[in-house]
Amino acid sequence: MKFGGTSVADLDRIRNVAARVKRETDAGHEVAVVVSAMAGVTNQLVGWCQSLSPLHDAREYDAVVATGEQVTAGLTAIALQEIGVDARSWQGWQVPFATDGAHGKARIAAIEGAELIRRMQMGQVPVVTGFQGIGPDNRVTTLGRGGSDTSAVALAAALRADRCDIFTDVDGIYTTDPRIVAKARKLDKIAYEEMLELASVGAKVLQTRSVEFAMKARVRVQVLSSFEDLPGSLLVDEDEIVEKEMVSGIAYSRDEAKLTVRRVPDRPGIAAAIFGPLAAAGVNVDMIVQNISADGMTDMTFTLGRTDLPRARRVLDDNRGTIGFSELVADADVAKISVVGVGMRSHAGVANTMFRTLAEKGINIQVISTSEIKVSVLIGAEYTELAVRALHTAYGLDAA
């Protein structure tokens, strides 16, 4: 059972978490708990580090921000003990969660679950800090934002758990953002691949790495609400979904920017000359379009995270002599809209429905990219909500 920051935001909510855990233990289940820091705490800790030094040592940053989960784990164990549940808090290094040495964005390498399994078999509930582990240098590491979801799924795999329940402030996975589309429907089941695509293109319910881990380890994950007793949404193998919808969900991201490198020579190696330095600088590029003109020159347009735009411009300017472009044209006022569904493999016309629907609403498509189960387009940011609503209706996703 994993509880996010809003689920443990204050002592009353921590008591509520303890009561939920006790219900499961009373039903005879062996339970491990993973907790995030209390809502707002991580932001405060990060802010302190940045205020003291914008270019702070990543190892000391990890030492500071990992304390948020440590506090919650201890308080949750105390709350459980208070209502008669045998519980003990565990920090990432005590389990241990072995990670690589990339401080601030470490990846889990291995988890030793034998001692936790032994304790659970004795009836004890381990309350484990999410988001953190221990690196090769024997120092505390953190997994990056949203890392507690990854901790929980990885621990479920290590413990060979029947299921990993992720409690959050929403009661499941919806066909799109219910704040934009009132008729959005909650999905009973969703395939790992669909959730991975939705998470990667803007759906904020689960962190991408946690879905990757669940898919790889085949961990059944349920997303449900901390605040309401309602059934959640289950992440499962595609084989478990009998009737595959053509489209399962529509995601959007407003965190995009578009950059066009104008008039570069159309020669072998030009893409590598542009994207090589960007990759070396840690700039993640998404959609790419190349337009070839008649005079042997070409324009290269691509999308990237909006926060990476200044860095990308600087990197390309530094490599102007090698690339040979005439100018850079940036646009941060864009949004990416994606339709996702494993049913696309067996249904024709998904992309055409998307293009026709947007055209009917007068929305111009700037860039297109596709995968086997996804079609994404880049549009002007001001059309985001209109596009999401229109597509939700066009694919028959509106609740009755």
C-alpha positions in Angstrom: 0.0 0.0 0.0 1.6 3.3 -1.1 0.4 6.7 0.1 1.3 9.9 -1.6 1.9 13.4 -0.1 -1.8 14.5 0.0 -2.7 11.2 1.7 -0.3 11.9 4.6 -0.5 15.7 4.6 -1.3 16.1 8.3 -1.7 13.9 11.4 -5.4 13.3 10.8 -4.7 11.9 7.4 -1.9 9.8 8.8 -4.4 8.4 11.2 -6.7 7.7 8.3 -3.9 5.8 6.5 -3.2 3.8 9.7 -6.9 2.8 9.8 -6.9 1.7 6.2 -3.8 -0.4 6.8 -5.4 -2.0 9.9 -8.4 -3.0 7.8 -6.2 -5.0 5.5 -4.2 -6.6 8.4 -7.5 -7.5 10.2 -8.6 -9.2 6.9 -5.6 -11.5 7.2 -3.4 -9.9 4.6 0.4 -9.3 4.9 0.9 -5.6 4.2 4.0 -3.4 3.5 3.5 0.3 3.4 5.4 2.9 1.3 5.0 6.6 2.1 5.8 9.9 0.5 6.8 13.1 2.3 3.9 15.1 3.7 2.4 17.4 1.0 4.6 20.5 0.4 7.5 19.3 2.5 9.7 18.2 -0.4 9.2 21.5 -2.1 10.2 23.3 1.0 13.4 21.2 1.4 14.3 21.7 -2.3 13.7 25.5 -1.9 16.1 25.6 1.1 18.9 23.9 -0.9 18.4 26.2 -3.9 18.3 29.3 -1.7 21.7 28.4 -0.1 23.3 27.5 -3.4 21.8 27.3 -6.8 24.6 24.9 -7.8 24.4 22.8 -4.7 26.2 19.5 -4.2 23.7 16.8 -5.3 24.8 14.4 -2.5 24.0 17.0 0.2 20.7 17.8 -1.7 19.8 14.1 -1.3 20.7 14.1 2.4 18.3 17.0 2.9 15.3 16.0 0.7 15.3 12.4 1.9 14.3 13.5 5.4 10.7 14.2 4.3 9.9 10.6 3.8 11.8 9.6 7.0 9.4 11.8 9.1 6.3 10.4 7.5 7.4 6.8 7.9 8.1 7.3 11.6 4.8 9.0 12.2 2.9 6.4 10.3 4.5 3.6 12.3 3.6 5.4 15.5 0.0 5.9 14.3 -0.3 2.1 13.5 1.2 1.1 16.9 -1.3 3.4 18.6 -4.2 1.4 17.2 -2.7 -2.0 18.0 -0.8 -2.8 14.8 2.7 -4.1 15.1 4.7 -1.7 12.8 8.2 -0.6 12.2 9.6 2.2 10.0 12.3 1.4 7.5 14.5 3.9 5.6 15.6 3.1 2.0 19.2 2.3 3.1 17.9 -0.2 5.8 16.0 -2.4 3.4 18.2 -1.7 1.3 17.1 -0.1 -2.0 20.4 -0.3 -3.9 20.6 2.4 -6.6 23.1 3.8 -9.0 25.1 6.9 -8.1 23.1 9.5 -10.0 22.2 11.7 -7.0 18.8 13.5 -7.4 17.6 11.1 -10.1 18.9 7.6 -9.1 17.6 4.4 -10.6 16.9 1.3 -8.5 19.4 -1.5 -9.2 18.3 -4.1 -6.6 16.2 -4.6 -3.5 16.9 -7.1 -0.8 13.4 -8.1 0.4 14.2 -11.2 2.6 14.1 -9.4 6.0 10.9 -7.5 5.2 9.2 -10.8 4.1 10.3 -12.5 7.3 8.9 -9.6 9.4 5.6 -9.6 7.4 5.2 -13.4 8.0 5.5 -12.7 11.7 2.6 -10.2 11.4 4.6 -7.0 11.4 3.9 -4.1 9.0 7.0 -2.5 7.6 6.5 1.2 6.8 9.1 2.1 4.2 10.3 5.5 3.0 9.6 6.0 -0.7 11.7 8.0 -3.1 15.1 7.0 -1.7 17.8 4.4 -1.6 21.6 4.0 -1.1 24.2 4.5 -3.8 27.5 2.7 -4.5 29.3 5.4 -2.4 27.2 4.3 0.6 25.3 7.7 0.6 21.6 8.3 0.6 20.2 8.8 -3.0 16.8 10.1 -4.1 14.9 8.8 -7.2 13.6 12.1 -8.6 10.1 13.6 -8.5 7.4 10.9 -8.4 10.0 8.4 -7.2 7.8 7.1 -4.4 5.5 5.4 -7.0 8.6 3.7 -8.4 9.7 2.6 -4.9 6.4 1.1 -4.2 6.2 -0.9 -7.5 9.8 -2.1 -7.1 9.2 -3.2 -3.5 6.0 -5.0 -4.6 8.1 -6.9 -7.1 10.8 -7.7 -4.6 8.3 -9.0 -2.1 6.4 -10.9 -4.8 3.2 -9.1 -3.7 -0.1 -10.0 -5.2 -0.9 -6.4 -5.8 0.5 -2.9 -5.3 -2.2 -0.3 -4.3 -1.3 3.3 -4.9 -3.5 5.6 -2.9 -3.7 9.2 -4.2 -6.1 12.2 -4.3 -7.9 10.8 -7.4 -10.0 7.6 -7.3 -8.5 6.0 -10.4 -7.4 6.5 -14.0 -9.8 8.4 -16.3 -10.3 8.6 -20.0 -9.0 12.2 -19.7 -8.6 14.9 -17.1 -12.1 15.2 -15.4 -11.3 18.9 -14.6 -11.5 19.6 -18.4 -14.1 17.0 -19.4 -16.9 16.5 -17.0 -18.0 13.4 -18.8 -14.6 11.6 -18.4 -15.0 7.9 -17.4 -13.0 6.0 -14.9 -11.4 2.9 -16.4 -11.8 -0.4 -14.5 -8.6 -1.8 -16.2 -5.9 -0.3 -18.4 -3.0 -2.1 -20.1 0.5 -1.3 -18.9 1.4 -0.1 -22.5 -1.5 2.3 -22.5 -0.7 3.7 -19.1 3.0 4.1 -20.1 2.0 6.1 -23.2 -0.5 8.2 -21.2 2.1 8.9 -18.4 4.8 9.8 -21.0 2.6 12.3 -22.8 1.2 14.2 -19.9 -1.2 12.2 -17.7 0.0 12.9 -14.2 -1.7 10.0 -12.2 1.3 7.7 -12.2 5.0 8.5 -12.8 6.4 7.0 -16.1 9.2 5.1 -14.4 6.8 3.3 -12.0 4.7 2.1 -14.9 7.8 0.9 -16.8 8.8 -1.0 -13.6 5.3 -2.5 -13.2 5.3 -3.6 -16.9 8.7 -5.2 -16.7 8.1 -7.0 -13.4 4.4 -7.7 -14.2 3.2 -6.2 -11.0 -0.5 -5.6 -10.8 -1.0 -2.0 -9.8 -4.3 -0.5 -8.5 -4.8 3.3 -8.4 -7.4 4.4 -5.8 -8.4 7.2 -3.6 -7.2 7.7 0.0 -10.3 9.7 0.8 -13.2 7.6 -0.6 -14.0 3.9 -0.4 -14.4 3.4 -4.1 -13.0 0.7 -6.5 -9.9 1.9 -8.3 -8.3 1.3 -11.7 -6.1 -1.7 -12.3 -3.0 -1.9 -14.5 -2.8 -5.3 -16.1 -1.5 -7.2 -19.1 -3.2 -6.5 -22.3 -4.4 -10.1 -22.4 -6.6 -9.4 -19.4 -8.6 -6.8 -21.3 -11.2 -8.8 -23.3 -12.9 -6.0 -25.3 -10.2 -3.5 -26.3 -11.5 0.0 -27.0 -10.1 1.7 -30.0 -9.0 4.6 -27.8 -8.7 4.3 -24.0 -7.6 7.8 -23.1 -6.7 11.3 -24.2 -3.7 13.1 -22.6 -2.4 16.6 -22.9 0.8 18.4 -21.9 1.2 22.2 -21.7 4.9 21.8 -20.7 6.0 21.7 -24.4 8.0 24.0 -26.6 8.8 23.9 -30.3 12.2 24.9 -31.8 12.9 25.2 -35.5 16.5 25.2 -36.8 16.1 27.2 -40.1 18.1 26.6 -43.3 20.6 24.0 -42.5 22.5 22.1 -45.3 20.6 18.9 -46.3 23.6 16.6 -46.0 24.3 13.2 -44.3 25.0 13.7 -40.6 23.1 17.0 -40.2 20.5 15.4 -37.8 23.4 14.0 -35.7 25.1 17.4 -35.7 21.9 19.0 -34.2 20.7 16.3 -31.8 24.1 14.9 -30.6 25.0 18.1 -28.7 21.5 18.4 -27.3 21.6 14.8 -26.0 25.0 15.5 -24.5 23.5 18.5 -22.7 20.6 16.3 -21.3 17.9 17.9 -23.5 15.2 15.3 -24.2 13.7 15.8 -27.7 10.3 14.4 -28.6 8.6 15.0 -32.0 10.8 15.7 -35.0 9.8 17.0 -38.4 12.2 17.8 -41.3 11.2 19.9 -44.3 13.4 19.7 -47.4 13.4 22.7 -49.7 14.5 22.9 -53.3 17.9 24.6 -52.9 19.5 21.9 -50.8 18.7 23.5 -47.5 16.3 22.1 -44.9 14.4 23.2 -41.8 14.5 20.9 -38.7 11.6 21.3 -36.2 11.4 19.4 -32.9 9.6 19.6 -29.6 11.2 19.6 -26.1 10.2 20.4 -22.5 9.6 24.1 -22.1 12.1 24.4 -19.2 14.8 23.0 -21.6 14.3 25.7 -24.2 16.9 28.2 -23.0 19.5 25.4 -22.6 18.7 24.0 -26.1 19.1 27.4 -27.7 22.4 28.0 -26.0 23.7 24.5 -27.1 22.7 25.1 -30.7 24.2 28.6 -30.8 27.5 27.2 -29.4 27.5 24.7 -32.3 26.3 27.1 -35.0 29.6 26.8 -36.9 29.4 23.0 -37.1 25.6 22.9 -38.0 25.5 25.9 -40.3 22.0 27.1 -39.7 20.6 30.6 -40.4 18.4 31.2 -37.4 16.5 29.5 -34.5 12.8 30.1 -34.1 11.2 29.1 -30.8 7.6 28.9 -29.7 6.7 28.1 -26.1 2.9 28.7 -26.6 2.1 25.1 -27.7 0.5 22.0 -26.3 0.7 18.3 -27.1 -2.5 16.3 -27.4 -2.3 12.5 -27.6 -4.9 9.7 -28.1 -3.8 6.3 -26.8 -5.3 2.8 -27.0 -4.1 -0.8 -27.6 -7.2 -1.1 -29.8 -5.5 1.0 -32.5 -3.5 -2.1 -33.5 -6.7 -3.6 -34.9 -8.7 -0.5 -35.9 -8.1 1.7 -38.9 -8.8 5.4 -39.1 -7.8 6.5 -35.6 -5.5 9.2 -36.9 -8.0 10.4 -39.5 -10.7 10.8 -36.9 -8.3 13.0 -34.9 -7.3 15.2 -37.8 -10.9 15.6 -39.0 -12.2 16.5 -35.5 -9.5 19.1 -35.0 -10.1 20.6 -38.5 -13.8 20.9 -37.8 -12.9 23.0 -34.7 -10.5 25.2 -36.8 -7.5 23.9 -34.9 -4.2 23.8 -36.9 -1.8 20.9 -36.4 1.8 21.9 -36.3 3.6 18.6 -35.8 2.4 14.9 -35.8 4.1 11.8 -34.3 2.7 8.2 -34.0 3.5 4.9 -32.4 1.7 1.6 -32.6 -0.8 2.6 -29.9 -0.6 6.4 -29.9 -1.1 9.5 -32.1 0.2 12.8 -30.8 -0.2 16.3 -32.4 1.2 19.7 -31.5 -1.3 22.6 -31.5 -1.5 26.1 -30.2 -1.8 26.1 -26.4 -5.0 28.2 -26.4 -6.8 25.3 -28.1 -5.9 22.7 -25.5 -9.2 22.3 -23.7 -11.3 22.6 -26.9 -9.2 19.9 -28.5 -9.4 17.5 -25.5 -13.2 17.9 -25.2 -13.8 17.5 -29.0 -11.6 14.4 -29.3 -13.1 12.8 -26.1 -16.6 13.1 -27.8 -15.3 12.0 -31.2 -13.9 8.7 -29.9 -17.1 7.9 -28.0 -15.5 8.2 -24.6 -18.1 10.5 -23.0 -19.9 8.9 -20.0 -23.7 8.5 -20.6 
